Amino acid sequence: MEKIIAEHHNELIAHPVYRSLKNIDDIRTFMEFHVFAVWDFMSLLKSIQNKVTCTSVPWKPSSYSAEVVRMINEIVLGEESDVDQFGEPCSHFELYLRAMEEVGANTAAIKDFLNTFNTELIPSGAREFVEFNLDLAMNGRIEEVAASFFYGREKLLPDVFREMVKVLKSENIECPTLLYYFERHIEVDGYSHGPLAMKCLKEICGNNETKTLRAQYAGVQSLRMRCKMWDATHKAILYKAKQHLYAVQ
């Protein structure tokens, strides 16, 4: 199973969607899909926090080690109240919205979705991805949620975002807030949150073979769903580029 996870991981790092980003219009299209993944990331994280730490009243001690409780709370702190490029407190989701506005991407769909939670407002290529993660966050076992969080997010995204940064810089696309967002995640996820998420997953599974297999399966599914979303995003970018070409002829 680990081999399958590695294969999907490598497939996503080499996905053609990154190389399709040639101009600011392509970036806008990409972000209008990706913002929903930025949002549902927090649902997975909050699900883990609810399951590992105590977020209810009256409070009671966690059944997990203090180290794991601390690790999860550290990740929440960083994701929900990090600092922007000016040193001001800001969640990563809010930072991404600012980046979208900076490049002129349409934020209406994500804002309407947050007011209604109607998944029909999500672009079809991202909808299946979000519905999968929301169902997992609300109904999945802790090892499944933690595996999706680690394999599909914290382990994967630094590698993915490195590819994004290469493209943005090589194409000289002006988007300083988006670059900061990607570079901040490369730094934080690659050297802090990723290792913390891995330790958390290992403690949750322990030596339980059934939990480990369920976690690995959830990790594979998470990567497959991400690939489907990237496929749809890539298709949308190419379609809009073709429409623009026809319009100028």
C-alpha positions as CSV (number, residue, x, y, z in Angstrom):
1,M,0.0,0.0,0.0
2,E,2.9,2.4,0.8
3,K,4.1,1.8,-2.8
4,I,0.7,2.8,-4.2
5,I,0.7,5.9,-2.0
6,A,4.2,6.9,-3.3
7,E,3.1,6.4,-6.9
8,H,0.1,8.7,-6.5
9,H,2.2,11.2,-4.7
10,N,4.7,11.3,-7.5
11,E,2.0,11.5,-10.1
12,L,0.6,14.6,-8.4
13,I,4.0,16.3,-8.2
14,A,4.4,15.7,-12.0
15,H,0.8,16.7,-12.9
16,P,0.6,18.8,-16.1
17,V,-1.7,21.4,-14.4
18,Y,1.4,23.2,-13.1
19,R,2.9,23.6,-16.6
20,S,-0.4,24.9,-17.9
21,L,-0.1,28.1,-15.9
22,K,1.2,30.5,-18.5
23,N,-0.4,33.8,-17.6
24,I,-2.6,35.5,-15.0
25,D,-5.8,34.2,-16.5
26,D,-4.6,30.6,-16.0
27,I,-3.7,31.5,-12.4
28,R,-7.2,32.8,-11.8
29,T,-8.8,29.7,-13.1
30,F,-6.5,27.5,-11.0
31,M,-7.3,29.5,-7.8
32,E,-11.0,29.4,-8.4
33,F,-10.8,25.6,-8.1
34,H,-8.0,25.4,-5.5
35,V,-9.7,27.7,-3.0
36,F,-12.2,25.0,-2.1
37,A,-9.3,22.7,-1.2
38,V,-7.8,25.4,0.9
39,W,-11.2,25.7,2.7
40,D,-11.9,22.0,3.3
41,F,-8.4,21.5,4.6
42,M,-9.6,23.3,7.7
43,S,-12.5,20.9,8.1
44,L,-10.2,17.9,8.1
45,L,-7.9,19.7,10.7
46,K,-10.8,20.6,12.9
47,S,-12.1,17.1,12.7
48,I,-8.8,15.8,14.0
49,Q,-8.7,18.5,16.7
50,N,-12.2,17.5,17.8
51,K,-11.2,13.8,18.0
52,V,-7.8,14.2,19.6
53,T,-8.2,17.2,21.9
54,C,-11.1,18.2,24.0
55,T,-13.1,21.1,22.4
56,S,-16.3,20.5,24.4
57,V,-17.6,21.7,27.8
58,P,-17.1,20.4,30.4
59,W,-13.5,19.7,29.5
60,K,-12.0,16.3,30.0
61,P,-8.4,15.0,29.4
62,S,-7.6,13.5,26.0
63,S,-7.1,9.8,25.7
64,Y,-4.1,10.6,23.5
65,S,-0.6,11.6,24.7
66,A,0.0,15.2,25.6
67,E,2.6,15.3,22.8
68,V,0.0,14.5,20.1
69,V,-2.5,17.0,21.7
70,R,0.1,19.7,21.6
71,M,1.1,18.8,18.0
72,I,-2.5,19.2,16.8
73,N,-3.0,22.4,18.6
74,E,0.2,23.8,17.1
75,I,-1.0,23.0,13.6
76,V,-4.3,24.6,14.3
77,L,-2.6,27.7,15.6
78,G,-0.4,27.9,12.6
79,E,-3.2,27.4,10.0
80,E,-5.9,29.4,11.7
81,S,-3.8,32.4,13.0
82,D,-0.5,32.5,11.2
83,V,1.0,35.8,10.0
84,D,0.9,37.3,6.6
85,Q,3.8,38.8,4.7
86,F,3.5,42.0,6.7
87,G,3.7,40.1,10.1
88,E,-0.1,40.6,10.8
89,P,-2.2,37.7,12.1
90,C,-4.1,36.0,9.4
91,S,-5.5,32.5,8.7
92,H,-4.1,30.7,5.6
93,F,-7.6,30.7,4.1
94,E,-8.0,34.4,4.5
95,L,-4.5,34.9,3.0
96,Y,-5.6,32.8,0.0
97,L,-8.7,35.0,-0.6
98,R,-6.5,38.1,-0.5
99,A,-4.2,36.4,-3.1
100,M,-7.3,35.7,-5.3
101,E,-8.4,39.3,-5.1
102,E,-4.8,40.5,-5.8
103,V,-4.8,38.7,-9.2
104,G,-8.5,39.4,-10.0
105,A,-9.8,35.8,-9.5
106,N,-13.5,35.4,-8.9
107,T,-14.2,34.9,-5.2
108,A,-18.0,34.9,-5.5
109,A,-18.5,31.1,-5.6
110,I,-16.4,30.5,-2.4
111,K,-18.1,33.4,-0.5
112,D,-21.6,32.2,-1.5
113,F,-20.7,28.7,-0.5
114,L,-19.6,29.8,2.9
115,N,-23.0,31.5,3.4
116,T,-25.0,28.5,2.3
117,F,-22.8,25.4,2.3
118,N,-24.5,24.4,-0.9
119,T,-22.1,22.2,-2.7
120,E,-23.8,22.9,-6.0
121,L,-22.0,26.2,-5.9
122,I,-18.6,24.5,-6.2
123,P,-17.1,24.0,-9.7
124,S,-17.9,20.4,-10.8
125,G,-14.3,19.4,-10.9
126,A,-13.7,20.4,-7.3
127,R,-17.1,19.4,-5.9
128,E,-16.4,15.7,-5.7
129,F,-13.1,16.4,-3.9
130,V,-14.8,18.6,-1.3
131,E,-17.7,16.2,-0.7
132,F,-15.2,13.4,-0.2
133,N,-13.3,15.4,2.4
134,L,-16.3,16.7,4.2
135,D,-17.8,13.3,4.5
136,L,-14.5,12.0,5.9
137,A,-14.2,14.9,8.3
138,M,-17.7,14.4,9.7
139,N,-18.0,10.6,9.5
140,G,-14.6,9.1,9.2
141,R,-12.6,7.2,11.8
142,I,-9.8,9.2,13.4
143,E,-7.1,7.2,11.6
144,E,-8.8,7.8,8.2
145,V,-9.0,11.5,8.8
146,A,-5.5,11.7,10.1
147,A,-4.2,9.7,7.1
148,S,-6.0,11.9,4.6
149,F,-4.6,15.0,6.4
150,F,-1.1,13.6,6.3
151,Y,-0.8,11.9,2.9
152,G,-3.2,14.1,1.0
153,R,-2.2,17.4,2.5
154,E,0.8,17.9,4.8
155,K,3.1,15.4,3.1
156,L,2.0,16.2,-0.5
157,L,1.6,20.0,-0.6
158,P,5.2,21.2,0.0
159,D,6.2,19.2,-3.1
160,V,3.2,20.5,-5.1
161,F,3.8,24.1,-4.1
162,R,7.5,23.9,-5.0
163,E,6.4,23.1,-8.5
164,M,3.9,26.0,-8.4
165,V,6.5,28.5,-7.3
166,K,8.9,27.3,-10.1
167,V,6.2,28.0,-12.7
168,L,5.2,31.4,-11.3
169,K,8.7,32.6,-11.1
170,S,9.7,31.2,-14.5
171,E,6.7,32.9,-16.2
172,N,7.3,36.2,-14.3
173,I,3.7,36.2,-13.1
174,E,3.1,39.1,-10.6
175,C,1.3,37.6,-7.6
176,P,3.3,38.4,-4.4
177,T,0.6,37.3,-1.9
178,L,0.1,33.9,-3.7
179,L,3.9,33.4,-3.8
180,Y,4.1,34.1,-0.1
181,Y,1.2,31.7,0.5
182,F,3.0,28.9,-1.3
183,E,6.4,29.6,0.1
184,R,5.0,29.9,3.7
185,H,3.4,26.4,3.2
186,I,6.6,25.0,1.9
187,E,8.4,26.2,5.0
188,V,5.8,25.4,7.6
189,D,4.4,22.1,6.2
190,G,7.7,20.8,5.0
191,Y,9.6,21.4,8.2
192,S,7.0,21.5,10.9
193,H,3.4,20.6,10.2
194,G,4.3,17.6,8.0
195,P,6.5,15.9,10.6
196,L,3.9,16.7,13.3
197,A,1.1,15.2,11.3
198,M,3.2,12.0,10.6
199,K,3.9,11.6,14.4
200,C,0.2,12.1,15.1
201,L,-0.8,9.4,12.5
202,K,1.7,6.9,13.9
203,E,0.4,7.3,17.5
204,I,-3.2,7.0,16.4
205,C,-2.5,3.8,14.5
206,G,0.0,2.4,16.9
207,N,0.7,-1.3,16.2
208,N,-2.9,-1.9,15.1
209,E,-2.8,-3.5,11.7
210,T,-6.4,-2.8,10.9
211,K,-6.1,0.9,11.7
212,T,-2.9,1.1,9.7
213,L,-4.6,-0.5,6.6
214,R,-7.6,1.8,7.0
215,A,-5.3,4.8,7.2
216,Q,-3.4,3.8,4.1
217,Y,-6.5,3.2,2.1
218,A,-7.8,6.6,3.1
219,G,-4.5,8.1,2.1
220,V,-4.7,6.5,-1.4
221,Q,-8.3,7.7,-1.8
222,S,-7.4,11.2,-0.8
223,L,-4.6,11.3,-3.4
224,R,-6.8,9.9,-6.1
225,M,-9.5,12.6,-5.4
226,R,-6.8,15.3,-5.5
227,C,-5.7,14.0,-8.9
228,K,-9.3,14.1,-10.2
229,M,-9.5,17.7,-9.1
230,W,-6.2,18.6,-10.7
231,D,-7.4,16.9,-13.9
232,A,-10.6,19.0,-13.9
233,T,-8.6,22.2,-13.2
234,H,-6.2,21.4,-16.0
235,K,-9.0,20.8,-18.4
236,A,-10.7,24.1,-17.4
237,I,-7.4,26.1,-17.9
238,L,-6.9,24.6,-21.4
239,Y,-10.5,25.2,-22.3
240,K,-10.4,28.9,-21.3
241,A,-7.1,29.4,-23.1
242,K,-8.6,27.9,-26.3
243,Q,-11.7,30.1,-25.9
244,H,-9.5,33.2,-25.6
245,L,-7.5,32.1,-28.7
246,Y,-10.6,31.8,-30.7
247,A,-11.8,35.2,-29.5
248,V,-8.7,37.1,-30.6
249,Q,-8.6,35.4,-34.1
